[in-house]
């Protein structure tokens, strides 16, 4: 297993989705942390996420609406710590497959501003699961600052000091008819390298 410093210094150029890119990290080779509304708020959370890592990072779970809420609260995510200076790059790219088709998921980044008085600061942007394998490239300029799932102003992503990468499914970003389903079964696979280009 590579150290954080090795991840940050590694520069490996190869081909991704028809373009040259730099390997940020190999998804099966890093440690992934699982977080859900159940792990964060066990008194009311119910969502589950089971993770299995082989030649891909495979997740499967159930997404629940939290009791007493409006139906738009409940989440599950995986997070990898992989510090890197990405200031020379425009996009983060990865190969992904997920269901249910049409579900809005989020890619999340943390930088050196993550610890804030109101909670953890993340930068996130959406992508949509097609139900098939997708090569996804997300411009770093699209990542918007959030604290506790709510967009906030006054912060700009510090690409010089990225700290982590996450994939999340959240009820707050689902649309009908998926939003009406609780629990909502989901599964995904993150394959190969996460790259910068």
C-alpha positions in Angstrom: 0.0 0.0 0.0 1.4 3.4 -1.0 1.8 6.2 1.5 0.0 9.5 1.2 3.3 11.1 0.1 3.8 8.5 -2.6 0.2 9.1 -3.9 0.9 12.9 -3.9 4.2 12.6 -5.8 3.3 9.8 -8.2 3.1 10.9 -11.8 2.2 8.1 -14.2 1.0 9.1 -17.7 -1.2 6.8 -19.6 -4.4 6.7 -21.7 -7.9 7.2 -20.3 -11.0 7.4 -22.5 -8.9 8.4 -25.5 -6.9 11.2 -23.8 -3.6 11.3 -21.9 -4.0 11.6 -18.2 -2.1 11.2 -14.9 -2.9 8.5 -12.4 -4.1 10.0 -9.2 -4.6 6.6 -7.5 -5.6 3.0 -8.4 -9.1 2.5 -6.9 -8.6 -1.1 -5.8 -5.3 -0.3 -4.0 -6.3 2.4 -1.6 -8.2 2.2 1.7 -11.9 3.1 1.4 -14.0 4.4 4.3 -17.8 3.8 4.2 -20.1 6.4 5.7 -23.9 6.4 5.8 -26.6 8.2 7.6 -26.6 5.1 9.9 -22.9 5.4 10.8 -23.2 9.2 11.3 -26.5 9.3 13.1 -27.1 5.8 14.4 -30.1 6.9 16.5 -32.2 7.5 13.4 -30.2 6.4 10.3 -31.0 3.3 8.4 -29.1 3.3 5.1 -26.6 0.6 4.5 -23.6 0.1 2.2 -21.5 -3.0 1.9 -18.1 -2.8 0.1 -16.1 -5.5 -1.6 -12.8 -4.7 -3.3 -11.2 -7.1 -5.9 -10.2 -5.8 -9.3 -12.8 -3.1 -8.8 -14.4 -1.3 -5.8 -17.9 -2.8 -5.6 -20.7 -1.3 -3.5 -24.2 -2.4 -2.8 -26.7 -1.0 -0.3 -30.1 0.3 0.6 -30.9 4.0 0.8 -33.6 5.0 3.3 -35.5 8.2 4.0 -34.8 9.2 7.6 -37.9 9.0 9.9 -39.6 12.3 10.6 -37.8 14.1 7.7 -39.2 15.2 4.4 -38.0 12.2 2.5 -34.9 13.9 1.0 -32.5 13.0 3.8 -30.4 9.9 3.7 -27.0 9.1 2.1 -24.2 6.6 1.6 -20.7 7.2 0.4 -17.2 5.8 0.0 -14.1 7.9 0.6 -10.4 7.5 -0.2 -7.6 9.6 1.4 -5.2 10.4 -1.4 -3.5 13.8 -1.1 -2.3 15.4 -4.4 -1.4 18.7 -6.0 -3.9 18.8 -8.9 -3.4 22.5 -9.8 -2.0 21.6 -13.2 -5.1 19.7 -14.2 -8.6 20.5 -15.3 -10.6 17.3 -14.8 -10.9 14.2 -12.5 -11.8 11.1 -14.5 -12.9 7.6 -13.5 -14.6 4.5 -14.9 -17.9 3.7 -13.2 -21.0 1.6 -13.5 -24.1 2.1 -11.3 -27.7 1.3 -10.8 -30.5 2.2 -10.6 -30.3 3.9 -14.0 -31.0 7.6 -13.8 -29.8 8.0 -10.2 -28.0 11.2 -9.6 -24.7 10.5 -7.7 -22.0 12.9 -6.5 -18.2 13.0 -6.7 -16.9 14.8 -3.7 -13.4 16.3 -3.1 -11.9 17.6 0.1 -9.0 20.0 0.3 -7.1 21.7 3.2 -10.1 23.7 4.1 -12.2 20.7 5.1 -12.4 21.5 8.9 -14.9 24.3 9.4 -16.9 25.5 12.5 -20.2 24.6 10.9 -19.1 21.1 9.8 -16.9 19.4 7.1 -16.4 21.4 3.9 -16.6 19.3 0.7 -16.7 20.3 -3.0 -19.1 18.2 -5.1 -20.7 17.8 -8.5 -23.3 15.4 -9.8 -23.2 12.7 -12.5 -25.9 10.3 -13.6 -25.8 6.5 -13.5 -26.6 5.0 -16.9 -26.8 1.4 -15.8 -23.8 0.6 -17.9 -20.0 1.2 -17.7 -19.2 4.9 -18.1 -16.0 6.8 -18.6 -16.7 10.0 -16.6 -14.6 13.1 -16.6 -15.7 16.0 -14.3 -14.2 19.5 -14.6 -12.7 20.7 -11.3 -14.4 24.0 -12.0 -17.8 22.3 -11.6 -17.2 21.3 -8.0 -19.3 23.5 -5.6 -18.6 24.0 -1.9 -21.1 22.3 0.5 -21.3 21.9 4.2 -23.7 19.2 5.6 -25.2 18.8 2.1 -26.0 22.5 1.6 -24.2 24.7 -0.9 -22.3 27.5 0.7 -20.5 30.6 -0.7 -17.1 32.0 0.1 -15.0 29.0 -0.7 -13.0 28.0 -3.8 -11.5 24.5 -4.3 -7.8 24.6 -3.5 -6.5 22.2 -6.2 -3.0 22.6 -4.9 -4.0 20.6 -1.8 -6.6 17.9 -2.6 -7.0 15.5 0.3 -9.7 12.9 -0.6 -12.1 11.6 -3.3 -15.6 10.2 -2.6 -18.5 8.8 -4.5 -21.9 9.4 -2.8 -25.6 8.6 -3.4 -27.9 11.0 -1.5 -31.7 11.3 -1.3 -31.3 15.0 -1.5 -30.2 14.7 -5.1 -32.6 12.0 -6.3 -35.5 12.8 -8.7 -38.8 11.0 -9.2 -39.6 8.2 -9.6 -36.6 7.1 -7.6 -37.2 9.7 -4.8 -40.5 8.0 -3.9 -38.8 4.7 -3.2 -37.6 4.0 0.4 -35.7 1.9 0.7 -34.0 2.3 -2.6 -31.6 -0.5 -3.6 -28.4 0.6 -5.3 -25.1 -0.8 -6.5 -22.0 0.5 -8.2 -18.5 -0.4 -9.3 -15.5 1.9 -9.5 -13.0 0.4 -11.9 -9.3 0.9 -12.4 -7.5 4.2 -11.9 -8.9 7.6 -10.8 -7.1 10.1 -13.1 -6.3 13.7 -13.5 -6.0 15.3 -16.9 
